Amino acid sequence: MADNTEKYKNLFITEAEEKIAALNSALLGLEKEPGSSTFANDAMRAAHTLKSSAAAMNFTELSHLSHAMENFFEQVRSEKQTLSTQSIAMLFESADALSASLMAIKKGESELATQALIKKLESGVVTDEKKSLARTPELAPIETIKVNVKILGTLMSLTEELLVTQMRFKEMLRIAEDKAEKPDIGDIKVIAESFDRLTSDLQYNVTEAHMVPLGQIFEQTPRMVRDLAKEQGKEVEFFITGQEIALDRIVVDRLGEPLIHLLRNAVDHGIDKKGIITLSAERLHDSVKVIVQNEGRPIDWQRVVEVAASKGIIDQNAKDKHARDANLLFQLSTKKAVTETSGRGVGLGIVKSVIESLGGGVKIEPKDNGTSFVLTLPLTIAIVQALLSRVANQVFALPFSQVDRLVRIPFADIKRALDQEVAVVDGEDIPMVRLDHQFSIEREKSGIFLSDEDIKETKNQLKAELMIITRPVRSDISNGAKQEGASPVGIVVDEVLSEQNIVVKPLKGILKQTKGFAGVTLLGDGRPALILDIATLI
């Protein structure tokens, strides 16, 4: 492979993925409107661009197949043809071959042979449509990000200012080391304030640069839904809204697998012969809702309960109690036969696991003629505003979006109900969580903070416990989004330390399997602080 091929390969792959996506989009349009000159022109332009760039990179198979598709569309356009179902199937097969060939290029493998397909396109020979249906692929991960030039300019300016501040710090250090001179405290404060502002601005702009529109994942789904519907002989109208909303790249990337499972589920379980599926997104204050909704067939609750009972998930005598228990859907499949699409009973469980690992939540909203799956996702998972508190010598961080208020609860307002400590706050019973009991934290007589004896003395003097009241949560929703049936929780702490932005790092080892933690962060003095996950703590 030539040097220039290696040098520009990644740029080519990014552009090729965009053009193949545009080609698939045009083909979906032609399938609905076979005589549309607009969609035919869009497809021809995508094929033309792909042909030219592939030829420039010496990817001959990709270039030749794109050229054959371009010629096919040119003939359709010039003769004002209306494409047949078989012709559309052949074009989808060709688009799949382009995708497969590009995937081989990404892996450093040889391109796929395309001569047979080229001959079909040139002769108009069609294939059995079922053979052209691509098996539902994984949604392509996001490997490149388009960054606004204005953000890049801002980042460059901030970097230059940081360098100047660094030089000022070095000068202060030189003065401090020179016993003949004494550094001015006022100057040090000015530099520290400047450094604080710069790091804050830098953090904001880097976070903005890391945001990508949901469209990068959403726009890969229409072809998948189309193929699934064709395989099952169903007619599905598919609509997308909110694709312009941007989230952290990591969140959007991880969203791919849950979307595959939810859309498969919608086609398989939510549609009889004909129906509508909608994939939408809504921006909230500090989170985003992604909704997969099907209109066609409601949840068969009787079937859900029967399967759950037969598998021992619920007691045979407790069917009535679980008559509309949405949580059962995350543990089983009601499909009578296992297919490549569904039926193994793991899909919705994966959805819940992935979304919760991102600090989000899943809610199921049954309707008379369908179902909505509502995913609540954080805008970013890298940096969050958190409240730091202490229990014994262990520091915990709680995302500020989950905090409602701080209160001191008089001992007289604490009671027990069904083996659970409950605090009465404004007439409401709030379950209490004592982290030292839950995680077996040993207390010491003294430490780097206020001693346990001092804390105990303060509590006795005030005759009260310090408690962080969270926003209403339940096991299938988080991020502070209030939901019907949810309730707040009171976390008992010894001391509230500060409010600050923290960098979220994933847990490793045994802590990764421990419920109640969403991650870990490093404090300014280098010590770790565990980040609480209220949804799994209770």
Residue pairs with C-beta under 8 A, 6 or more apart in sequence:
1 58
2 58
5 57
5 58
8 57
9 57
9 105
10 143
10 144
12 53
12 54
12 57
12 59
13 102
13 105
13 106
14 143
14 144
15 49
15 53
16 50
16 53
16 54
16 62
16 102
17 102
17 140
19 46
19 47
19 49
19 50
19 53
20 46
20 50
20 95
20 98
20 99
20 102
21 219
21 220
22 42
22 45
22 46
23 43
23 46
23 47
23 50
23 69
23 95
23 98
24 92
24 95
24 222
24 223
25 42
25 219
25 222
26 39
26 40
26 42
26 43
26 46
27 39
27 43
27 88
27 91
27 92
27 95
27 223
28 222
28 223
28 226
29 36
29 38
29 39
29 42
30 36
30 39
30 40
30 43
30 83
30 88
30 91
31 88
31 226
33 39
34 82
34 83
34 84
34 88
35 80
35 81
35 82
35 83
37 77
37 80
40 73
40 76
40 77
41 73
41 77
43 69
43 73
43 91
44 70
44 73
44 74
44 77
47 66
47 67
47 69
47 70
47 73
48 66
48 70
50 62
50 63
50 66
50 98
51 63
51 66
51 67
51 70
52 63
54 60
54 62
54 63
54 66
55 63
59 101
59 105
59 111
60 111
61 101
61 111
61 112
61 113
61 114
62 98
62 101
62 102
62 105
62 111
62 114
64 114
64 118
65 94
65 97
65 98
65 101
65 114
65 117
65 118
66 98
68 94
68 117
68 118
68 121
68 122
69 91
69 94
69 121
71 121
71 122
72 91
72 121
75 81
76 83
83 91
84 126
85 129
86 126
86 127
86 129
87 124
87 126
89 126
89 127
89 128
89 129
89 132
90 120
90 121
90 125
90 126
90 127
90 132
92 132
92 133
92 134
92 223
93 117
93 127
93 131
93 132
94 117
94 121
96 132
96 134
97 112
97 114
97 117
99 134
99 137
100 112
101 111
101 112
101 114
104 110
104 111
104 112
105 111
119 125
120 126
120 127
129 230
130 231
133 227
133 230
133 231
134 223
134 227
135 227
135 340
136 224
136 227
136 228
136 260
136 264
136 340
136 341
137 224
138 256
138 257
138 260
139 217
139 220
139 221
139 224
139 256
139 257
139 259
139 260
140 220
140 256
141 253
141 256
142 212
142 216
142 217
142 249
142 252
142 253
145 209
145 210
145 212
145 249
147 209
148 208
148 209
151 205
151 208
151 209
152 209
154 201
154 205
155 202
155 205
155 206
155 209
158 198
158 201
158 202
158 205
159 202
161 194
161 198
162 195
162 198
162 202
165 191
165 194
165 195
165 198
168 191
168 194
169 191
169 195
172 183
172 187
172 188
172 191
175 181
175 182
175 183
176 183
203 383
203 501
207 248
207 380
207 382
207 383
210 248
210 249
210 380
210 382
211 246
211 247
211 248
211 249
211 379
211 380
212 246
212 247
212 249
212 252
213 243
213 244
213 245
213 246
213 252
214 242
214 243
214 244
214 245
214 246
214 247
214 252
214 255
214 281
214 288
214 290
215 243
215 244
216 252
217 252
217 253
217 255
217 256
217 259
218 240
218 243
218 279
218 281
219 240
219 243
220 256
221 238
221 240
221 259
221 263
221 279
222 238
222 240
224 260
224 263
225 236
225 238
225 263
225 267
225 277
226 236
226 238
228 236
228 263
228 264
228 267
228 268
228 341
229 235
229 236
229 267
229 271
231 341
232 267
232 268
232 341
233 273
234 267
234 271
234 272
234 273
234 274
234 275
235 273
235 274
235 275
236 267
236 271
236 274
236 275
236 276
236 277
237 275
237 276
237 277
238 276
238 277
238 278
238 279
239 276
239 277
239 278
239 279
239 280
240 278
240 279
240 280
241 278
241 279
241 280
241 281
242 280
242 281
242 282
242 283
242 290
243 281
245 281
245 282
245 283
245 288
247 288
247 377
247 378
247 379
247 380
248 378
248 379
248 380
248 381
248 382
250 358
250 381
250 382
251 358
251 377
251 378
251 379
251 380
251 381
254 354
254 357
254 358
255 290
255 375
255 377
257 350
257 354
258 350
258 351
258 354
258 355
258 375
259 279
259 290
259 292
261 347
261 348
261 350
261 351
262 292
262 348
262 351
262 373
263 277
263 279
263 292
264 341
264 342
264 347
265 342
265 347
265 348
265 373
266 277
266 292
266 293
266 294
266 371
267 277
267 341
268 335
268 339
268 341
268 342
269 297
269 299
269 334
269 335
269 342
270 277
270 294
270 295
270 296
270 297
270 370
270 371
271 277
271 294
271 296
271 297
272 296
272 297
274 296
275 294
275 295
275 296
275 297
275 370
276 294
276 295
276 296
277 292
277 293
277 294
277 295
278 291
278 292
278 293
278 294
278 295
279 290
279 291
279 292
280 290
280 291
280 293
281 288
281 289
281 290
281 291
282 288
282 289
282 291
284 376
284 481
286 378
286 379
286 401
286 479
286 480
287 360
287 376
287 377
287 378
287 379
287 401
287 479
287 480
287 481
288 376
288 377
288 378
288 379
289 374
289 375
289 376
289 377
290 374
290 375
290 377
291 372
291 373
291 374
291 375
292 372
292 373
292 375
293 370
293 371
293 372
293 373
294 370
294 371
295 367
295 369
295 370
296 369
296 370
297 369
297 370
298 366
298 367
298 368
298 369
298 370
298 371
299 329
299 366
299 371
300 334
301 323
301 324
301 366
303 334
304 325
304 328
304 329
304 332
304 334
305 314
305 319
305 322
305 323
305 325
305 328
306 319
307 332
307 333
307 334
308 314
308 322
308 325
308 328
308 331
308 332
309 315
309 316
309 319
311 332
313 328
313 331
313 332
314 321
314 322
314 325
314 328
322 328
324 366
326 364
326 366
326 476
327 475
327 476
329 348
329 364
330 348
330 349
330 351
330 352
330 362
331 345
331 349
332 345
333 342
333 343
333 344
333 345
333 346
333 347
335 342
335 343
336 343
337 343
338 344
351 362
351 373
351 375
352 362
352 476
355 361
355 362
355 375
355 376
355 377
356 362
356 478
356 533
356 535
356 536
358 377
358 378
358 381
359 378
359 381
359 399
359 478
359 479
359 518
359 533
360 375
360 376
360 377
360 378
360 478
360 479
361 375
361 376
361 476
361 477
361 478
361 479
361 481
361 535
362 373
362 374
362 375
362 376
362 476
362 477
363 373
363 374
363 376
363 476
363 477
363 483
364 371
364 372
364 373
364 374
364 476
365 371
365 372
365 373
365 374
376 477
376 478
376 479
376 481
377 479
378 384
378 401
378 479
381 504
382 503
382 504
383 501
383 502
383 503
383 504
384 399
384 400
384 401
384 501
384 502
384 504
385 399
385 400
385 401
385 499
385 500
385 501
385 502
386 397
386 398
386 399
386 400
386 499
386 500
386 501
386 502
386 521
386 531
387 397
387 398
387 400
387 403
387 468
387 496
387 498
387 499
388 395
388 396
388 397
388 496
388 497
388 498
388 499
388 500
388 523
388 529
389 395
389 396
389 398
389 468
389 491
389 493
389 494
389 495
389 496
389 497
390 396
390 449
390 493
390 494
390 495
390 496
390 497
391 435
391 436
391 441
391 492
391 493
391 494
392 436
392 441
392 442
392 443
392 444
392 447
392 452
392 494
393 444
393 447
393 448
393 449
394 435
394 439
394 441
394 530
395 497
395 523
395 527
395 529
395 530
396 435
396 493
396 529
396 530
396 531
396 532
397 502
397 521
397 529
397 530
397 531
397 532
398 468
398 470
398 491
398 531
398 532
398 534
399 480
399 518
399 531
400 499
401 471
401 479
401 480
402 470
402 471
402 473
402 478
402 479
402 480
402 532
402 534
403 468
403 469
403 470
403 471
404 469
404 470
404 471
404 488
405 468
405 469
406 466
406 467
406 468
406 469
406 496
407 425
407 466
407 467
407 469
407 490
408 462
408 464
408 465
408 466
408 467
409 423
409 425
409 464
409 465
409 467
409 490
410 463
410 464
411 463
411 464
411 465
412 463
413 423
413 424
413 425
414 421
414 422
414 423
414 424
414 432
414 465
415 421
415 422
415 424
416 422
417 429
420 431
420 432
421 431
421 432
421 434
422 429
422 430
422 431
422 432
423 429
423 430
423 432
423 465
423 467
423 490
424 430
425 469
425 490
428 488
430 469
430 487
430 488
430 489
430 490
431 487
431 489
431 490
431 538
432 467
432 489
432 490
432 491
432 492
433 489
433 490
433 491
433 492
433 537
433 538
434 492
435 441
435 491
435 492
435 493
436 443
438 516
438 537
439 516
443 452
444 452
445 451
445 452
445 453
446 452
446 453
449 494
449 495
450 458
450 494
450 495
452 494
455 494
455 495
459 465
459 466
465 492
466 492
466 493
466 494
466 495
466 496
467 490
467 491
467 492
467 493
468 490
468 491
468 493
468 496
469 488
469 489
469 490
469 491
470 488
470 489
470 490
470 491
470 534
471 480
471 482
471 488
472 482
472 483
472 486
472 487
472 488
473 480
473 486
473 487
473 488
473 489
473 534
473 535
473 538
474 483
474 485
474 486
474 487
474 535
475 535
475 536
475 538
476 535
477 483
477 486
477 535
478 533
478 534
478 535
489 534
489 537
489 538
491 532
491 534
502 521
502 529
502 531
503 521
503 522
504 518
504 519
504 520
504 521
504 531
505 519
505 520
505 521
505 522
506 512
506 519
506 520
507 514
507 517
507 519
507 520
511 517
511 520
511 530
515 533
515 536
515 537
516 532
516 533
516 536
516 537
517 530
517 531
517 532
517 533
517 536
518 531
518 532
518 533
519 530
519 531
520 528
520 529
520 530
520 531
521 528
521 529
521 531
522 528
522 529
523 529
